[in-house]
């Protein structure tokens, strides 16, 4: 049984690696067939210049912008959803405990850790705001 799980895991990892590294090579190897109007001075239609622009996913090119983007657009939405789901799970455990002291303790611990996680998430947001204000003050007028 354990050998079968290792075999499945090996195939799953191999398939994931192929999807991540090999398939994009085939997709990016496609040449554009449209006339972009960017022909070179020789008039050869096979040599076209294409400008590729990669947009910066962060709002600003500063440390403050990086920290605010990571916290506000990545950490808070994902962490907030996880915190709400864990609180709902703890409520589900309370409802299904049916008076069993062991299950009630498990539900209580789940709720406690969900609230602690939400407090840590809120603390990370407060710290990121404090770092942003400090960076602004260090820049000066």
Buried (B, 14 or more C-beta within 10 A) or exposed (E): EEEEEEEEEEEEEEEEEEEEEEEEEEEEEEEEEEEEEEBEEEEEEEEBEEEEEEEEEBEEEEEBBEBBBBBBEEBBEEBBEBBEEBBEBBBEBBEEBEEEEEBBEBBBEBBEEBBEBBEEBBEBBEEBBEBBEEBEEEEEE
